[in-house]
Amino acid sequence: MAQDAERFMRVGAVDEVTAGGVRGWSVNPRAPDRASTVELWIDGDFVAAAPVDRFRRDIQDRFGGEGRAGFFIETPHGLPDHRPHRFEVFDGPSGRLLQRTERPARSPAATPAHLLKKELEAVRAALVKIEARMAAEDRNDPYDPQAYPAYYEAVYRQAGAEHAQARPDDAPVTVVMDVEGADPIAVEEALLALAGQVGGVRWKLAVTGAGSDLEPFIRDAAQRIEWTTGQALKARGAGIFVAHKPAFLSALDAGETIIFAPASGVCAPDALVRLVEAMRPDEVLAAYGDEDSFDDAEGAVGEAAHHDPLFKPGFDPDLLAQTPYVGRLTAFAGAVLRKTGLSGAAGSLAPQDALLRAGLSPDQVGHVERVIFSRRASVPSDEVEQAQVWLSCVKRAYEGEPGVQVEPLDDILGVSLPGAVRVRRQPSGSAAVIIPTKDSLDLLRPCIESIEKHREANRTPIEIIVIDHESADPDTRTFLDDLQARGAARVLPFSGAFNWALMNNLAAAETQADVLVFLNNDTVVISPDWIDVLCSDARRPEIGVVGARLLYRDGAIQHAGFVWREGVSGFLVHEGVGAPGADGGYMGRHALAHSSIAVTGACMAVEASKFRALGGFDSASFPVEGNDVDLCLRAWNRNYRVLYAPGATLYHLESVTRGYSRDGEKRKVAARANARLLSRWGQVFARDRWFNGHFSRDSRPFHRLRPPR
């Protein structure tokens, strides 16, 4: 923890913003020679990254070291001068905001009045800069994820539980506490946390995993709690271990709620009522919440420091199949557990295993966006053993599904996620890879060659369809003619104004393939089995659209799914932008398949029958920008899920040179598309359920915590 704290403790500032670029400094006071990078974002869009490697004598005098603490990031050409722009500089490794400043609109005139206005603007800019630095200091310290203890104090400890209240008709609750491996102090504190629950939930206790030495202590602890608090912990058969006593499950009322609360941590005061509140008979049949850890060695539970929060997404069956992310404080309707049972082989992961095997849809599982459980930091965790247990759980869950292979995650970019699982499905049917192009042979040729190179690594037969938009370059024409002559691809001509959506719709009508893979001509395939990955997921009945992981030319991530940031102008943002390819992202999201509000059309797969049922791309409202997102939101609206699948990884080469392509007419096109998307879908998708509400909406996704409401 000390090393992590040192690593992220960087300070810095922006010295000036000119027409040519942004100049400033960044340094770790405890390790002034530690290498780092910075990122420039303009108006919420990632622009560029640069190393912190320029010599600064003034910074050397202050902090020591070699003094290589300066940076300079070029600003994009054509940035409109007629309106102001928001410049933000982030520390690359941590995502910490170093400074936010405004560049005011600039007048082309140079009259004396204009010069006076410029001086006034400079004063205003200085004030904005000072205010931004003050705001950044206020925000960065308590709400940087690395400073979570301060955040916990402000949001949970000081504010306390927002008391929800159980309804009179809520189902009765049985709390199942697994005490296996826990010491007497941990058990008593877990019981005290239950005794202190607010909200009026009617509950009783079942203890599992208690050995003969711990069982008398549990009875004694329950008795002492009743003496001192007046709260009776009615044990339902002390010492029950559910896996060995199926009578426990058969005796459950189908309308009863079962909450698993292990003694490896403590429940927040409102944990039970929040979980009960999230459950709805015949609608929401299971629930889980956010959690963190606390340093139990420091004294009383109520005074211990909290750290390592897990702010989870909404329920995602694909993510759960790869990692038991829902945690151990989980709630189930009795009818669900009577159907699934509890596996003794799953050990302490039995609740997650039951949820995996239950086969519930995202709408049937509730998620409490509050920290309602805190893990004891002193409880040992055997990662190797737990990884093997979860791998076995997933294998059992899929053993009746033909063509499914379950194996430890082996990410092609080298992301290390101990215990994570990969689920491979055998593909079926055929695919058409549809590539719009106009000239640009330097992009098209490596794209086609990468597809051809990996053709034999895929079981899915593919045809390549190139949509030629009036290519005039002789070399491009020769290349396209050669593709057709040797049967490597079909070339469909298209004339008229560039309309990406229309071009792809027309090509989709010309193929009988089972899956349509829409691909930009500026991509290069990395994953050998990319087509099998995309097509096997696209043909699942519940999946509407599948997207790939995309990288910049230098190997940094360009796209790991979209995030919908409600309430800000740039409401859609690519997740993972600028992170190293080997960076797994928050909770491993970059390397794990997961539900996403949308994925990019630069590489997107849709089953042909679903594409037609959804009406294809909207070529009238979204000819160039926004058509991919619109299709994804229509899929969600028809109860299909949109899946980000990093098992398919590609370079998106041209995108790095377009890093900030929001100038002039392109910006107007993008703005109009965003306005239409918001008008059409803003009310339907007021919240991105996969983007936890604890995170800030005005910075990079999953990098900053939201100030307390």
Secondary structure by P-SEA (a helix, b strand, c coil): caaaaaaacccccccccccccccccccccccccccbbbbbbcccccccccccccccaaaaaaccccccccccccccccccccbbbbbbbccccccccccccccccccccccaaaaaaaaaaaaaaaaaaaaaaaaaaaccccccccaaaaaaaaccccccccbbbbcccccbbbbbbbcccccaaaaaaaaaaaaaccccccbbbbbccccccaaaaaaaaaaaaaaacccccccccccccccccccccccccccbbbbbbccccccccaaaaaaaaaccccccccccccccccccccccccccccccccccccccaaaaaaccccccbbbbcaaaaaacccccccccaaaaaaaaaccccccccccccccccccccccccaaaaaaaaaaaaaaaaacccccbbbbccccccccccccbbbbbbbbcbbbbbbbbbccccccaaaaaaaaaaacccccbbbbbbbbccccccaaaaaaaaaaaaaccbbbbbbbccccaaaaaaaaaaaccccbbbbbbccccccccaaaaaaaaaaacccccbbbbbbbcccccccccbbbbbccccccccccccccccccccccccccbbbbcccccccbbbbcaaaaaaacccccccccccaaaaaaaaaaaaacbbbbbbccbbbbbccccccccccccaaaaaaaaaaaaaaacccccccccccccccccccccccccccccc
